[in-house]
Amino acid sequence: MHPPLYADALLRIWHTADPPGLLLAGQVDLTNQTALVGHLLAVDGAPADVTLDLTEVTFLNFASLHALVAFAESLEPGRRLVVHTRTPAVAQMLRACGWDRPEVPLTLLEEITDD
């Protein structure tokens, strides 16, 4: 794997080309959510949906989740933010932040694990 675009004590962020988006590992909180949003905005230039792989994320604060919903709402018509997660708490928190409103172009793909 290539070196991350961003790394701190809690979070690492990599760019993904196919599909276009980001892969995250670790924890997203107030100390690094600006980096996440900045890298999402950099990916936003792609013509396709933006994919955010959170399968290796163990924590997201509510402010970061709200930022993801706001990012999804800012996408051009016909584009979506596709979020992959295997943590039920992340999926529940995204729903609490309003991602599942019909006007928000955000798709949540939950992976079920046998853990």
C-alpha positions in Angstrom: 0.0 0.0 0.0 1.2 3.5 -0.8 2.1 5.9 2.1 -0.9 7.7 3.5 -1.9 11.2 2.3 -2.4 12.1 5.9 -1.3 10.5 9.2 -1.4 11.5 12.8 -1.5 9.6 16.1 -5.1 8.6 15.5 -5.9 8.5 11.8 -4.4 7.6 8.5 -6.0 8.5 5.1 -5.2 7.0 1.7 -6.5 8.0 -1.7 -8.3 5.3 -3.7 -8.4 5.5 -7.5 -10.9 2.7 -8.2 -13.4 3.7 -7.0 -12.4 7.3 -6.5 -12.4 8.2 -2.9 -10.6 7.7 0.4 -9.7 4.8 2.7 -9.5 5.7 6.4 -8.0 3.7 9.3 -8.2 4.7 13.0 -10.3 7.4 14.7 -11.8 10.6 13.4 -12.2 13.4 16.0 -12.0 17.2 16.3 -8.2 17.0 15.9 -8.3 15.5 12.4 -11.8 16.1 10.9 -10.5 19.1 9.0 -8.0 16.9 7.3 -10.7 14.4 6.4 -12.9 17.1 4.9 -10.0 18.7 3.0 -9.1 15.4 1.4 -12.8 14.7 0.5 -12.9 18.1 -1.2 -9.8 17.2 -3.2 -11.5 13.9 -4.4 -14.6 15.8 -5.2 -13.2 16.8 -8.6 -13.7 13.3 -9.9 -16.7 12.8 -12.2 -18.0 9.7 -10.4 -19.4 9.0 -7.0 -17.1 9.6 -4.1 -16.4 6.5 -2.0 -15.4 6.6 1.6 -14.1 3.4 3.1 -14.6 3.4 6.9 -14.2 -0.3 7.4 -11.0 0.2 9.4 -12.4 3.2 11.4 -13.1 2.5 15.1 -14.5 6.0 16.0 -16.1 9.0 14.4 -17.3 12.0 16.4 -20.7 13.5 15.6 -19.2 16.7 14.1 -17.3 14.6 11.5 -20.5 12.7 10.7 -22.3 15.9 10.2 -19.5 17.1 7.9 -19.9 13.9 5.8 -23.6 14.6 5.4 -22.9 18.3 4.5 -20.3 17.1 1.9 -22.8 14.7 0.4 -25.3 17.5 0.1 -22.7 19.7 -1.7 -22.2 17.1 -4.5 -23.5 17.9 -8.0 -26.8 16.4 -8.9 -26.5 12.7 -9.9 -23.4 12.1 -7.7 -23.3 10.4 -4.3 -21.1 9.8 -1.3 -20.8 6.0 -0.9 -19.8 5.1 2.7 -18.5 1.6 3.5 -18.6 0.6 7.2 -18.6 -2.6 9.2 -19.2 -0.9 12.5 -23.0 -0.8 13.4 -22.4 2.3 15.6 -21.1 4.3 12.7 -24.2 3.4 10.6 -26.5 4.3 13.5 -24.7 7.6 14.0 -24.9 8.5 10.3 -28.7 7.8 10.4 -29.0 10.1 13.5 -27.2 12.8 11.5 -29.8 12.7 8.8 -28.0 10.9 6.0 -31.1 8.8 5.2 -33.2 11.8 4.1 -34.2 11.3 0.4 -32.5 14.6 -0.6 -29.1 13.6 0.8 -27.0 11.7 -1.9 -25.3 9.4 0.6 -25.4 5.6 0.3 -24.4 3.5 3.3 -23.0 0.0 2.6 -22.7 -2.0 5.8 -20.6 -5.1 6.0 -21.8 -7.7 8.5 -18.9 -9.5 10.3 -18.9 -12.7 12.4 -17.0 -11.0 15.2 
